[in-house]
Amino acid sequence: QVHLVESGGGLVQAGGSLRLSCVASGSFSRINTMAWYRQFPGKQRERVASITSAGSTNYADSLKGRFTISRDNAKNTVYLQMNSLKPEDTAVYYCHAELVTSYTGSWWGQGTQVTVSS
């Protein structure tokens, strides 16, 4: 069994910051790429940022400069630092990881709500 558990979401005023965390637990031998996605009501999930096991990062163009993804491989944790938040950042944020168990598979967290008030 593998679990991804997000934390850190909540309500923040526009211009504020939040830091999301996602911890992977269970039986796996390696974590490859980890990523954050977000989903707006009635829309498809979209990728926010990703980070490889070596630390290479990739961001959605519209979020570069405000959001920073990082990871702590020793803690099996990925973070998303979100600064200068805007009301349009309001969404459910999901953690995603590619994990190696008896096979290489894809796992999602349960999601955490981020609400930015104006």
FENZISUL-V135978 format. One record per helix or strand of 3 or more residues. SS is the DSSP state (A for helix, B for strand). FROM is the first residue (numbers start at 0). TO is the last residue. If there is no record, write none. Layout:
BEGIN
ss = [SS | SS]
from = [FROM | FROM]
to = [TO | TO]
END
This chain:
BEGIN
ss = [B | B | B | B | B | B | A | B | A | B | A | B | B | B]
from = [1 | 9 | 17 | 29 | 45 | 56 | 60 | 66 | 72 | 76 | 86 | 90 | 103 | 111]
to = [6 | 12 | 25 | 38 | 50 | 58 | 62 | 71 | 74 | 81 | 88 | 99 | 107 | 116]
END
